[in-house]
């Protein structure tokens, strides 16, 4: 059983059909009772003899049943390297578009990324958790939440599992991770932003340095890359990115990166955080200097980080945090967290948060919360950067942005 990918008739008594299912394709040879109404992309079932063909195995059909007939007017041709339709139309027919093997390859790779993420962390003693996505308030910034009426109360779609990750570290699980959706009500309309994405989150207790976190992420990403090269060689070759490589990832402070951009490219970052152009340029620099596709940037200003981020020991205007920039795009934010109750309460108050509203979160910090930290990787961004995809929506199965709520 499978989908009809190609039909070729030779006279009135012979037909060749290319049939496809999840495992690959096979040629069918039909010489009796040729179907009259068969169309490309129809679902069929065949019975026959498997024989050695001129180039490969083929099936000489004895019986053919049409399970579901496809329209003769398809949205677009899928049996080609590049679908001749714009992205909006492809997304309108997203499920159908995956019958194109190049598009299907993206999501097979993405599936292996999430599998590798979980496998590696479980092997290191991490526990998988599932946190709620309906929450009482913001965890990152109050201005970017989707709000709704929840039985007379105001609820929000979770921006991240941050509070719950930290609470689970304090629970005694100590090492936790989650793969799940997060929501950002931001009005971006760019090739690198969507309003719902999948976050690969982790949090780990009893650590005292961001070097430990960066080392963990480097090992994790190399594990994923190696797994992809081993298990998804066909898909990576199809997408012209085999073999993937990562290796050792260098690091710079944000201040050092600013100086390099000014000196090497005469480019000055005006904001407190590095901008998209700066991300691309600093990746160009590390590619030339270190032969690396990625760079950890550290020591972000306190105003550029959430209230729970641990300040730098020597300079309270900086934080013990980092971003990972990969192939010119930020894919990770991480860092150490404040674990002292009084210090966290002071930081939350300074950020304008009401301590009563986050009491459920703060309570654990009065119960022996260990030093801890973590990071989060955007799955769709990671997929896009690994595969050289320009628009994150191409690496998102059913993207949600300002214009799109269906399919």
TASUL-V410784 format. One record per backbone hydrogen bond with DSSP energy under -1.0 kcal/mol. CO is the residue of the C=O (numbers start at 1). NH is the residue of the N-H. E is the energy in kcal/mol with one decimal. If there is no record, write none. Layout:
BEGIN
co=CO nh=NH e=E
co=CO nh=NH e=E
END
This chain:
BEGIN
co=2 nh=44 e=-2.4
co=3 nh=20 e=-2.4
co=4 nh=41 e=-3.7
co=6 nh=18 e=-2.1
co=8 nh=16 e=-3.2
co=14 nh=10 e=-3.2
co=15 nh=30 e=-3.1
co=16 nh=8 e=-2.8
co=17 nh=28 e=-3.6
co=18 nh=5 e=-3.4
co=18 nh=6 e=-1.0
co=19 nh=26 e=-2.2
co=20 nh=3 e=-3.0
co=21 nh=24 e=-1.3
co=24 nh=21 e=-2.4
co=26 nh=19 e=-3.0
co=27 nh=59 e=-2.5
co=28 nh=17 e=-2.0
co=29 nh=61 e=-2.4
co=30 nh=15 e=-2.4
co=39 nh=42 e=-1.7
co=42 nh=4 e=-2.4
co=43 nh=67 e=-2.2
co=43 nh=68 e=-1.9
co=44 nh=2 e=-1.8
co=45 nh=65 e=-3.2
co=47 nh=62 e=-3.3
co=47 nh=63 e=-2.1
co=49 nh=60 e=-2.9
co=51 nh=58 e=-2.5
co=56 nh=53 e=-2.0
co=58 nh=51 e=-3.0
co=59 nh=29 e=-2.9
co=60 nh=49 e=-2.1
co=63 nh=47 e=-2.5
co=65 nh=45 e=-2.8
co=68 nh=43 e=-2.5
co=78 nh=80 e=-1.6
co=83 nh=85 e=-1.9
co=86 nh=90 e=-2.2
co=87 nh=91 e=-2.6
co=88 nh=92 e=-1.8
co=89 nh=93 e=-1.4
co=91 nh=94 e=-1.3
co=93 nh=97 e=-2.3
co=94 nh=98 e=-1.0
co=96 nh=99 e=-2.0
co=97 nh=100 e=-1.9
co=100 nh=104 e=-2.6
co=101 nh=105 e=-1.8
co=103 nh=107 e=-1.1
co=104 nh=108 e=-1.7
co=105 nh=109 e=-2.4
co=106 nh=110 e=-2.1
co=107 nh=111 e=-1.8
co=108 nh=112 e=-1.7
co=109 nh=113 e=-2.0
co=110 nh=114 e=-2.0
co=111 nh=115 e=-1.9
co=112 nh=116 e=-2.7
co=113 nh=117 e=-2.4
co=114 nh=118 e=-2.1
co=115 nh=119 e=-2.8
co=116 nh=120 e=-2.5
co=117 nh=121 e=-1.8
co=118 nh=122 e=-2.6
co=119 nh=123 e=-2.0
co=121 nh=126 e=-2.5
co=122 nh=125 e=-1.6
co=127 nh=177 e=-2.1
co=133 nh=158 e=-2.3
co=135 nh=156 e=-3.1
co=141 nh=144 e=-1.6
co=144 nh=185 e=-2.6
co=146 nh=157 e=-2.0
co=148 nh=155 e=-2.8
co=150 nh=153 e=-1.4
co=153 nh=150 e=-4.2
co=155 nh=148 e=-2.3
co=156 nh=135 e=-2.9
co=158 nh=183 e=-2.2
co=161 nh=165 e=-2.7
co=162 nh=166 e=-2.2
co=163 nh=167 e=-2.4
co=164 nh=168 e=-2.2
co=165 nh=169 e=-1.7
co=166 nh=170 e=-2.1
co=167 nh=171 e=-1.0
co=168 nh=173 e=-1.1
co=169 nh=172 e=-1.0
co=173 nh=175 e=-2.7
co=174 nh=205 e=-1.8
co=175 nh=127 e=-2.3
co=176 nh=203 e=-2.4
co=177 nh=129 e=-2.7
co=178 nh=201 e=-2.8
co=180 nh=199 e=-3.2
co=182 nh=197 e=-1.9
co=184 nh=186 e=-1.6
co=191 nh=392 e=-3.3
co=195 nh=184 e=-2.5
co=197 nh=182 e=-2.5
co=198 nh=379 e=-2.7
co=199 nh=180 e=-1.7
co=200 nh=377 e=-2.3
co=201 nh=178 e=-2.2
co=202 nh=375 e=-1.4
co=203 nh=176 e=-2.5
co=204 nh=373 e=-1.9
co=210 nh=214 e=-2.9
co=211 nh=215 e=-2.3
co=212 nh=216 e=-2.0
co=213 nh=217 e=-2.6
co=214 nh=218 e=-2.4
co=215 nh=219 e=-2.3
co=216 nh=220 e=-2.6
co=217 nh=221 e=-3.0
co=218 nh=222 e=-2.1
co=219 nh=223 e=-2.1
co=220 nh=224 e=-2.1
co=221 nh=225 e=-2.7
co=222 nh=226 e=-2.4
co=223 nh=227 e=-2.2
co=224 nh=228 e=-2.5
co=225 nh=229 e=-2.5
co=226 nh=230 e=-1.8
co=227 nh=231 e=-3.1
co=228 nh=232 e=-2.6
co=232 nh=236 e=-2.7
co=233 nh=237 e=-2.5
co=234 nh=238 e=-2.3
co=235 nh=239 e=-1.8
co=236 nh=241 e=-2.8
co=237 nh=240 e=-1.3
co=250 nh=296 e=-2.5
co=252 nh=298 e=-2.2
co=253 nh=257 e=-2.3
co=254 nh=258 e=-2.2
co=255 nh=259 e=-1.9
co=256 nh=260 e=-2.3
co=257 nh=261 e=-2.6
co=258 nh=262 e=-2.0
co=259 nh=263 e=-2.5
co=260 nh=264 e=-3.3
co=261 nh=265 e=-1.5
co=261 nh=267 e=-2.2
co=275 nh=279 e=-2.4
co=276 nh=280 e=-1.9
co=277 nh=281 e=-2.4
co=278 nh=282 e=-2.7
co=279 nh=283 e=-1.6
co=280 nh=284 e=-1.9
co=281 nh=285 e=-2.1
co=282 nh=286 e=-2.2
co=283 nh=287 e=-1.9
co=284 nh=288 e=-1.9
co=285 nh=289 e=-2.8
co=286 nh=290 e=-2.3
co=286 nh=292 e=-1.3
co=293 nh=327 e=-3.1
co=295 nh=325 e=-2.8
co=296 nh=252 e=-2.6
co=297 nh=323 e=-2.3
co=298 nh=254 e=-2.8
co=300 nh=319 e=-2.0
co=301 nh=304 e=-1.5
co=302 nh=305 e=-1.6
co=306 nh=309 e=-1.8
co=308 nh=338 e=-2.9
co=310 nh=320 e=-3.1
co=315 nh=318 e=-2.0
co=317 nh=302 e=-2.2
co=318 nh=312 e=-3.0
co=319 nh=321 e=-1.5
co=320 nh=336 e=-2.5
co=321 nh=299 e=-1.3
co=322 nh=334 e=-2.7
co=323 nh=297 e=-2.7
co=324 nh=331 e=-2.8
co=324 nh=332 e=-1.2
co=325 nh=295 e=-2.1
co=326 nh=329 e=-1.3
co=329 nh=326 e=-3.0
co=331 nh=378 e=-2.0
co=332 nh=324 e=-1.8
co=333 nh=376 e=-1.8
co=334 nh=322 e=-2.7
co=335 nh=374 e=-2.0
co=336 nh=310 e=-2.4
co=340 nh=344 e=-2.6
co=341 nh=345 e=-2.8
co=342 nh=346 e=-2.2
co=343 nh=347 e=-2.1
co=344 nh=348 e=-2.7
co=345 nh=349 e=-2.3
co=346 nh=350 e=-2.3
co=347 nh=351 e=-1.5
co=348 nh=353 e=-2.5
co=349 nh=352 e=-1.6
co=356 nh=359 e=-1.1
co=358 nh=362 e=-2.5
co=359 nh=363 e=-2.4
co=362 nh=365 e=-1.6
co=363 nh=366 e=-2.0
co=364 nh=367 e=-1.5
co=371 nh=206 e=-2.7
co=372 nh=337 e=-2.6
co=373 nh=204 e=-3.0
co=374 nh=335 e=-2.5
co=375 nh=202 e=-2.1
co=376 nh=333 e=-1.4
co=377 nh=200 e=-3.1
co=378 nh=382 e=-2.7
co=379 nh=383 e=-2.6
co=380 nh=384 e=-2.5
co=381 nh=385 e=-2.6
co=382 nh=386 e=-2.5
co=383 nh=387 e=-2.0
co=384 nh=389 e=-2.8
co=391 nh=394 e=-1.8
co=392 nh=395 e=-1.1
co=393 nh=396 e=-1.3
co=400 nh=195 e=-3.1
END
